[in-house]
Amino acid sequence: MISAIDARMTQATSPQLDRLIAGYHRFREAAWNPRRERWESLRQSQSPEVMVIACSDSRVDPAQVFDVDPGEIFVVRNVAAMVPPFETTPGHHGVSAALEFAVQVLKVREIVVLGHGMCGGCKAALTRELHGTRPGEGGFIADWIALLDEAREPVAAKYGTTGREAERAMEHAGVRVSLANLRTFPCVREGEADGSITLRGAFFAISDGVLHLLDEADGSFAPVK
Ligand SMILES: [Zn+2]
């Protein structure tokens, strides 16, 4: 008799895994095999010059949007593309660890915060629909997107809390919050001051396929030419 765990382990495939493995074969065929020298040079180390902070949303993959190869961008993805402020409180600071590695070890030259259209995290920040839920039942998300609480107030006051206009304003505000929080990290602030690091805000929506860049002087997003 096999245990439930053994049964799961012997369950070789699923439609989902089949699709992933088919994609893996396409990647081997079309991208990996023809460029073995490139991958060989990446075997020992990586030296990306750009860090991208993006949302976990399945529709906005930075490597796809920017059409880059492995080794070119160092990516952190999370709910709503957030960067928390520099904090030394106990806890597991995943984004801060990645940021530290990118800046101090990889010495990236640019950090791009990539917001996106129809962001569920930003929407939840706006509606506060998960407010008061327990960890594991929405509470982790609620706590995470509370990073947007302050930025939410003027958005909600101007546009309300529902509808695309309000949601987009919240999505844009989220990018500005992450940029502001990046600047609370001493290594980022110093890098920006001595010109070794540039921060960028960007926004992409799969619906129109247009990348926008943030003009930090006036806070507006304009399509990239
Ligand atoms: Zn999102």
py3Dmol code that shows the C-alpha trace and the ligand (Angstrom):
import py3Dmol

protein = """\
ATOM      1  CA  MET A   1       0.000   0.000   0.000  1.00  0.00           C
ATOM      2  CA  ILE A   2       1.365   3.459  -0.875  1.00  0.00           C
ATOM      3  CA  SER A   3       0.895   6.491   1.271  1.00  0.00           C
ATOM      4  CA  ALA A   4      -0.805   9.660   0.067  1.00  0.00           C
ATOM      5  CA  ILE A   5       2.580  11.356  -0.206  1.00  0.00           C
ATOM      6  CA  ASP A   6       4.003   8.485  -2.285  1.00  0.00           C
ATOM      7  CA  ALA A   7       0.938   8.659  -4.484  1.00  0.00           C
ATOM      8  CA  ARG A   8       1.461  12.353  -5.070  1.00  0.00           C
ATOM      9  CA  MET A   9       5.127  11.810  -5.868  1.00  0.00           C
ATOM     10  CA  THR A  10       4.356   9.110  -8.409  1.00  0.00           C
ATOM     11  CA  GLN A  11       1.689  11.241 -10.037  1.00  0.00           C
ATOM     12  CA  ALA A  12       4.027  12.285 -12.812  1.00  0.00           C
ATOM     13  CA  THR A  13       2.107  14.877 -14.738  1.00  0.00           C
ATOM     14  CA  SER A  14      -0.809  17.249 -14.757  1.00  0.00           C
ATOM     15  CA  PRO A  15      -2.118  19.430 -17.580  1.00  0.00           C
ATOM     16  CA  GLN A  16      -0.397  22.374 -15.902  1.00  0.00           C
ATOM     17  CA  LEU A  17       2.965  20.628 -15.606  1.00  0.00           C
ATOM     18  CA  ASP A  18       2.619  19.307 -19.160  1.00  0.00           C
ATOM     19  CA  ARG A  19       2.292  22.876 -20.442  1.00  0.00           C
ATOM     20  CA  LEU A  20       5.358  23.955 -18.451  1.00  0.00           C
ATOM     21  CA  ILE A  21       7.414  21.041 -19.748  1.00  0.00           C
ATOM     22  CA  ALA A  22       6.312  21.690 -23.336  1.00  0.00           C
ATOM     23  CA  GLY A  23       7.458  25.290 -22.862  1.00  0.00           C
ATOM     24  CA  TYR A  24      10.734  24.084 -21.420  1.00  0.00           C
ATOM     25  CA  HIS A  25      11.327  21.956 -24.530  1.00  0.00           C
ATOM     26  CA  ARG A  26      10.597  24.954 -26.767  1.00  0.00           C
ATOM     27  CA  PHE A  27      13.050  27.031 -24.730  1.00  0.00           C
ATOM     28  CA  ARG A  28      15.744  24.336 -25.027  1.00  0.00           C
ATOM     29  CA  GLU A  29      15.175  24.106 -28.757  1.00  0.00           C
ATOM     30  CA  ALA A  30      14.777  27.749 -29.716  1.00  0.00           C
ATOM     31  CA  ALA A  31      16.795  29.656 -27.134  1.00  0.00           C
ATOM     32  CA  TRP A  32      19.135  27.527 -25.086  1.00  0.00           C
ATOM     33  CA  ASN A  33      20.740  25.200 -27.620  1.00  0.00           C
ATOM     34  CA  PRO A  34      21.556  27.841 -30.253  1.00  0.00           C
ATOM     35  CA  ARG A  35      23.224  30.111 -27.689  1.00  0.00           C
ATOM     36  CA  ARG A  36      25.252  27.802 -25.536  1.00  0.00           C
ATOM     37  CA  GLU A  37      28.243  30.164 -25.478  1.00  0.00           C
ATOM     38  CA  ARG A  38      26.112  32.880 -23.948  1.00  0.00           C
ATOM     39  CA  TRP A  39      24.892  30.553 -21.206  1.00  0.00           C
ATOM     40  CA  GLU A  40      28.407  29.262 -20.629  1.00  0.00           C
ATOM     41  CA  SER A  41      29.578  32.806 -19.904  1.00  0.00           C
ATOM     42  CA  LEU A  42      26.769  33.152 -17.347  1.00  0.00           C
ATOM     43  CA  ARG A  43      27.672  29.928 -15.598  1.00  0.00           C
ATOM     44  CA  GLN A  44      30.135  31.505 -13.182  1.00  0.00           C
ATOM     45  CA  SER A  45      28.460  34.794 -12.379  1.00  0.00           C
ATOM     46  CA  GLN A  46      25.826  37.348 -13.230  1.00  0.00           C
ATOM     47  CA  SER A  47      26.368  41.047 -13.779  1.00  0.00           C
ATOM     48  CA  PRO A  48      23.014  42.628 -14.574  1.00  0.00           C
ATOM     49  CA  GLU A  49      23.100  46.416 -14.686  1.00  0.00           C
ATOM     50  CA  VAL A  50      19.396  46.857 -14.015  1.00  0.00           C
ATOM     51  CA  MET A  51      17.159  45.852 -11.137  1.00  0.00           C
ATOM     52  CA  VAL A  52      13.430  45.700 -11.808  1.00  0.00           C
ATOM     53  CA  ILE A  53      10.801  45.672  -9.098  1.00  0.00           C
ATOM     54  CA  ALA A  54       7.526  44.454 -10.534  1.00  0.00           C
ATOM     55  CA  CYS A  55       4.225  42.930  -9.521  1.00  0.00           C
ATOM     56  CA  SER A  56       3.775  39.151  -9.298  1.00  0.00           C
ATOM     57  CA  ASP A  57       0.822  39.507 -11.679  1.00  0.00           C
ATOM     58  CA  SER A  58       1.096  36.883 -14.425  1.00  0.00           C
ATOM     59  CA  ARG A  59       0.432  39.424 -17.165  1.00  0.00           C
ATOM     60  CA  VAL A  60       3.453  41.631 -16.547  1.00  0.00           C
ATOM     61  CA  ASP A  61       6.699  39.730 -16.839  1.00  0.00           C
ATOM     62  CA  PRO A  62       9.558  42.271 -16.965  1.00  0.00           C
ATOM     63  CA  ALA A  63      11.794  39.941 -18.997  1.00  0.00           C
ATOM     64  CA  GLN A  64       9.053  39.701 -21.601  1.00  0.00           C
ATOM     65  CA  VAL A  65       8.086  43.382 -21.591  1.00  0.00           C
ATOM     66  CA  PHE A  66      11.714  44.463 -21.965  1.00  0.00           C
ATOM     67  CA  ASP A  67      12.658  41.464 -24.146  1.00  0.00           C
ATOM     68  CA  VAL A  68      15.860  40.695 -22.252  1.00  0.00           C
ATOM     69  CA  ASP A  69      17.948  37.576 -21.954  1.00  0.00           C
ATOM     70  CA  PRO A  70      18.876  35.713 -18.775  1.00  0.00           C
ATOM     71  CA  GLY A  71      21.573  37.683 -16.987  1.00  0.00           C
ATOM     72  CA  GLU A  72      20.347  41.122 -18.019  1.00  0.00           C
ATOM     73  CA  ILE A  73      17.919  42.158 -15.296  1.00  0.00           C
ATOM     74  CA  PHE A  74      17.755  41.326 -11.602  1.00  0.00           C
ATOM     75  CA  VAL A  75      14.081  41.055 -10.742  1.00  0.00           C
ATOM     76  CA  VAL A  76      12.012  41.175  -7.590  1.00  0.00           C
ATOM     77  CA  ARG A  77       8.315  40.585  -7.962  1.00  0.00           C
ATOM     78  CA  ASN A  78       5.700  40.859  -5.266  1.00  0.00           C
ATOM     79  CA  VAL A  79       2.122  41.964  -4.744  1.00  0.00           C
ATOM     80  CA  ALA A  80       1.745  45.461  -6.251  1.00  0.00           C
ATOM     81  CA  ALA A  81       5.483  45.949  -6.994  1.00  0.00           C
ATOM     82  CA  MET A  82       6.067  47.376  -3.552  1.00  0.00           C
ATOM     83  CA  VAL A  83       9.277  48.367  -1.837  1.00  0.00           C
ATOM     84  CA  PRO A  84       8.885  48.671   1.935  1.00  0.00           C
ATOM     85  CA  PRO A  85      10.737  51.471   3.718  1.00  0.00           C
ATOM     86  CA  PHE A  86      14.143  50.807   5.261  1.00  0.00           C
ATOM     87  CA  GLU A  87      13.240  49.027   8.495  1.00  0.00           C
ATOM     88  CA  THR A  88      15.382  47.259  11.053  1.00  0.00           C
ATOM     89  CA  THR A  89      12.497  45.618  12.866  1.00  0.00           C
ATOM     90  CA  PRO A  90      12.623  41.828  13.270  1.00  0.00           C
ATOM     91  CA  GLY A  91      11.174  39.935  10.355  1.00  0.00           C
ATOM     92  CA  HIS A  92      12.050  38.491   6.997  1.00  0.00           C
ATOM     93  CA  HIS A  93      12.777  41.407   4.740  1.00  0.00           C
ATOM     94  CA  GLY A  94      12.805  39.758   1.319  1.00  0.00           C
ATOM     95  CA  VAL A  95      12.646  42.853  -0.842  1.00  0.00           C
ATOM     96  CA  SER A  96      15.237  44.627   1.296  1.00  0.00           C
ATOM     97  CA  ALA A  97      17.575  41.617   1.005  1.00  0.00           C
ATOM     98  CA  ALA A  98      17.239  41.579  -2.776  1.00  0.00           C
ATOM     99  CA  LEU A  99      17.780  45.326  -2.925  1.00  0.00           C
ATOM    100  CA  GLU A 100      20.853  45.087  -0.752  1.00  0.00           C
ATOM    101  CA  PHE A 101      22.269  42.352  -2.982  1.00  0.00           C
ATOM    102  CA  ALA A 102      21.507  44.260  -6.182  1.00  0.00           C
ATOM    103  CA  VAL A 103      23.065  47.512  -4.975  1.00  0.00           C
ATOM    104  CA  GLN A 104      25.943  46.356  -2.781  1.00  0.00           C
ATOM    105  CA  VAL A 105      27.054  43.189  -4.596  1.00  0.00           C
ATOM    106  CA  LEU A 106      25.846  43.410  -8.203  1.00  0.00           C
ATOM    107  CA  LYS A 107      26.212  47.192  -8.267  1.00  0.00           C
ATOM    108  CA  VAL A 108      23.264  47.749 -10.580  1.00  0.00           C
ATOM    109  CA  ARG A 109      23.160  51.127 -12.314  1.00  0.00           C
ATOM    110  CA  GLU A 110      19.392  51.493 -12.638  1.00  0.00           C
ATOM    111  CA  ILE A 111      16.457  50.471 -10.482  1.00  0.00           C
ATOM    112  CA  VAL A 112      13.131  50.380 -12.289  1.00  0.00           C
ATOM    113  CA  VAL A 113       9.816  50.160 -10.438  1.00  0.00           C
ATOM    114  CA  LEU A 114       7.299  48.728 -12.891  1.00  0.00           C
ATOM    115  CA  GLY A 115       3.641  49.238 -11.991  1.00  0.00           C
ATOM    116  CA  HIS A 116       0.866  47.829 -14.146  1.00  0.00           C
ATOM    117  CA  GLY A 117      -2.751  48.150 -15.218  1.00  0.00           C
ATOM    118  CA  MET A 118      -5.530  46.189 -13.468  1.00  0.00           C
ATOM    119  CA  CYS A 119      -3.307  45.537 -10.450  1.00  0.00           C
ATOM    120  CA  GLY A 120      -5.300  43.510  -7.916  1.00  0.00           C
ATOM    121  CA  GLY A 121      -3.001  44.559  -5.081  1.00  0.00           C
ATOM    122  CA  CYS A 122      -3.489  48.246  -5.798  1.00  0.00           C
ATOM    123  CA  LYS A 123      -7.228  47.722  -6.147  1.00  0.00           C
ATOM    124  CA  ALA A 124      -7.383  46.023  -2.755  1.00  0.00           C
ATOM    125  CA  ALA A 125      -5.368  48.883  -1.271  1.00  0.00           C
ATOM    126  CA  LEU A 126      -7.932  51.290  -2.654  1.00  0.00           C
ATOM    127  CA  THR A 127     -11.076  49.425  -1.552  1.00  0.00           C
ATOM    128  CA  ARG A 128      -9.526  48.089   1.664  1.00  0.00           C
ATOM    129  CA  GLU A 129     -11.614  44.973   1.086  1.00  0.00           C
ATOM    130  CA  LEU A 130      -9.119  42.792   2.987  1.00  0.00           C
ATOM    131  CA  HIS A 131      -8.784  45.161   5.900  1.00  0.00           C
ATOM    132  CA  GLY A 132      -9.076  43.334   9.230  1.00  0.00           C
ATOM    133  CA  THR A 133      -8.643  39.830   7.806  1.00  0.00           C
ATOM    134  CA  ARG A 134      -6.401  37.324   9.553  1.00  0.00           C
ATOM    135  CA  PRO A 135      -2.989  36.168   8.320  1.00  0.00           C
ATOM    136  CA  GLY A 136      -3.563  33.365   5.850  1.00  0.00           C
ATOM    137  CA  GLU A 137      -7.051  34.619   5.087  1.00  0.00           C
ATOM    138  CA  GLY A 138      -6.075  37.844   3.365  1.00  0.00           C
ATOM    139  CA  GLY A 139      -4.228  39.389   6.273  1.00  0.00           C
ATOM    140  CA  PHE A 140      -0.768  39.055   4.764  1.00  0.00           C
ATOM    141  CA  ILE A 141      -1.934  40.917   1.672  1.00  0.00           C
ATOM    142  CA  ALA A 142      -3.741  43.529   3.749  1.00  0.00           C
ATOM    143  CA  ASP A 143      -0.640  44.132   5.823  1.00  0.00           C
ATOM    144  CA  TRP A 144       1.596  44.325   2.745  1.00  0.00           C
ATOM    145  CA  ILE A 145      -0.569  46.757   0.807  1.00  0.00           C
ATOM    146  CA  ALA A 146      -1.013  48.909   3.887  1.00  0.00           C
ATOM    147  CA  LEU A 147       2.244  50.333   2.508  1.00  0.00           C
ATOM    148  CA  LEU A 148      -0.114  52.227   0.191  1.00  0.00           C
ATOM    149  CA  ASP A 149      -2.439  53.573   2.892  1.00  0.00           C
ATOM    150  CA  GLU A 150      -0.981  57.058   2.959  1.00  0.00           C
ATOM    151  CA  ALA A 151      -0.965  57.384  -0.817  1.00  0.00           C
ATOM    152  CA  ARG A 152      -4.510  56.041  -0.948  1.00  0.00           C
ATOM    153  CA  GLU A 153      -6.049  58.984   0.873  1.00  0.00           C
ATOM    154  CA  PRO A 154      -5.636  61.671  -1.816  1.00  0.00           C
ATOM    155  CA  VAL A 155      -6.543  59.169  -4.545  1.00  0.00           C
ATOM    156  CA  ALA A 156      -9.748  58.146  -2.748  1.00  0.00           C
ATOM    157  CA  ALA A 157     -10.584  61.783  -2.029  1.00  0.00           C
ATOM    158  CA  LYS A 158     -10.191  62.790  -5.671  1.00  0.00           C
ATOM    159  CA  TYR A 159     -11.478  59.762  -7.562  1.00  0.00           C
ATOM    160  CA  GLY A 160     -13.370  57.627  -5.029  1.00  0.00           C
ATOM    161  CA  THR A 161     -12.483  53.982  -4.464  1.00  0.00           C
ATOM    162  CA  THR A 162     -13.980  52.265  -7.497  1.00  0.00           C
ATOM    163  CA  GLY A 163     -13.618  52.520 -11.259  1.00  0.00           C
ATOM    164  CA  ARG A 164     -10.636  52.494 -13.578  1.00  0.00           C
ATOM    165  CA  GLU A 165      -9.762  56.160 -13.094  1.00  0.00           C
ATOM    166  CA  ALA A 166      -9.363  55.643  -9.350  1.00  0.00           C
ATOM    167  CA  GLU A 167      -7.570  52.324  -9.831  1.00  0.00           C
ATOM    168  CA  ARG A 168      -5.106  53.736 -12.326  1.00  0.00           C
ATOM    169  CA  ALA A 169      -4.391  56.692 -10.038  1.00  0.00           C
ATOM    170  CA  MET A 170      -3.695  54.173  -7.249  1.00  0.00           C
ATOM    171  CA  GLU A 171      -1.461  52.107  -9.554  1.00  0.00           C
ATOM    172  CA  HIS A 172       0.531  55.212 -10.478  1.00  0.00           C
ATOM    173  CA  ALA A 173       0.707  56.276  -6.824  1.00  0.00           C
ATOM    174  CA  GLY A 174       2.068  52.829  -5.944  1.00  0.00           C
ATOM    175  CA  VAL A 175       5.063  53.377  -8.219  1.00  0.00           C
ATOM    176  CA  ARG A 176       5.753  56.719  -6.577  1.00  0.00           C
ATOM    177  CA  VAL A 177       5.507  55.147  -3.090  1.00  0.00           C
ATOM    178  CA  SER A 178       8.023  52.440  -3.996  1.00  0.00           C
ATOM    179  CA  LEU A 179      10.423  55.037  -5.398  1.00  0.00           C
ATOM    180  CA  ALA A 180      10.091  57.127  -2.229  1.00  0.00           C
ATOM    181  CA  ASN A 181      10.690  54.029  -0.083  1.00  0.00           C
ATOM    182  CA  LEU A 182      13.734  53.071  -2.169  1.00  0.00           C
ATOM    183  CA  ARG A 183      15.205  56.422  -1.189  1.00  0.00           C
ATOM    184  CA  THR A 184      14.900  55.556   2.510  1.00  0.00           C
ATOM    185  CA  PHE A 185      17.653  52.954   2.007  1.00  0.00           C
ATOM    186  CA  PRO A 186      21.012  54.643   2.682  1.00  0.00           C
ATOM    187  CA  CYS A 187      22.801  52.688  -0.082  1.00  0.00           C
ATOM    188  CA  VAL A 188      20.239  53.808  -2.661  1.00  0.00           C
ATOM    189  CA  ARG A 189      20.227  57.398  -1.463  1.00  0.00           C
ATOM    190  CA  GLU A 190      24.011  57.539  -1.579  1.00  0.00           C
ATOM    191  CA  GLY A 191      24.128  55.900  -5.009  1.00  0.00           C
ATOM    192  CA  GLU A 192      21.653  58.375  -6.364  1.00  0.00           C
ATOM    193  CA  ALA A 193      23.576  61.273  -4.841  1.00  0.00           C
ATOM    194  CA  ASP A 194      26.903  60.245  -6.382  1.00  0.00           C
ATOM    195  CA  GLY A 195      25.321  59.375  -9.726  1.00  0.00           C
ATOM    196  CA  SER A 196      26.050  55.645  -9.625  1.00  0.00           C
ATOM    197  CA  ILE A 197      22.355  54.688  -9.416  1.00  0.00           C
ATOM    198  CA  THR A 198      19.339  56.047 -11.282  1.00  0.00           C
ATOM    199  CA  LEU A 199      15.775  55.346 -10.184  1.00  0.00           C
ATOM    200  CA  ARG A 200      12.954  55.062 -12.710  1.00  0.00           C
ATOM    201  CA  GLY A 201       9.220  54.701 -12.396  1.00  0.00           C
ATOM    202  CA  ALA A 202       7.419  52.844 -15.178  1.00  0.00           C
ATOM    203  CA  PHE A 203       3.956  51.523 -15.929  1.00  0.00           C
ATOM    204  CA  PHE A 204       2.727  48.905 -18.367  1.00  0.00           C
ATOM    205  CA  ALA A 205      -0.740  47.631 -19.185  1.00  0.00           C
ATOM    206  CA  ILE A 206      -1.194  44.473 -21.215  1.00  0.00           C
ATOM    207  CA  SER A 207      -4.470  45.876 -22.592  1.00  0.00           C
ATOM    208  CA  ASP A 208      -2.801  48.598 -24.682  1.00  0.00           C
ATOM    209  CA  GLY A 209       0.746  47.215 -24.574  1.00  0.00           C
ATOM    210  CA  VAL A 210       2.222  50.672 -24.007  1.00  0.00           C
ATOM    211  CA  LEU A 211       5.080  51.316 -21.603  1.00  0.00           C
ATOM    212  CA  HIS A 212       4.866  54.609 -19.726  1.00  0.00           C
ATOM    213  CA  LEU A 213       7.694  56.337 -17.882  1.00  0.00           C
ATOM    214  CA  LEU A 214       7.238  58.514 -14.816  1.00  0.00           C
ATOM    215  CA  ASP A 215       8.369  62.114 -14.949  1.00  0.00           C
ATOM    216  CA  GLU A 216       9.267  62.663 -11.309  1.00  0.00           C
ATOM    217  CA  ALA A 217       9.277  66.440 -11.758  1.00  0.00           C
ATOM    218  CA  ASP A 218       5.507  66.567 -12.182  1.00  0.00           C
ATOM    219  CA  GLY A 219       4.477  63.040 -11.191  1.00  0.00           C
ATOM    220  CA  SER A 220       2.970  62.218 -14.595  1.00  0.00           C
ATOM    221  CA  PHE A 221       3.379  59.091 -16.696  1.00  0.00           C
ATOM    222  CA  ALA A 222       3.975  59.474 -20.435  1.00  0.00           C
ATOM    223  CA  PRO A 223       4.167  56.833 -23.158  1.00  0.00           C
ATOM    224  CA  VAL A 224       7.663  55.845 -24.233  1.00  0.00           C
ATOM    225  CA  LYS A 225       8.408  56.895 -27.795  1.00  0.00           C
TER     226      LYS A 225
END
"""
ligand_1 = """\
1
ZN
Zn -0.290 43.898 -9.645
"""
view = py3Dmol.view(width=600, height=400)
view.addModel(protein, "pdb")
view.setStyle({"model": 0}, {"cartoon": {"style": "trace"}})
view.addModel(ligand_1, "xyz")
view.setStyle({"model": 1}, {"stick": {}})
view.zoomTo()
view.show()
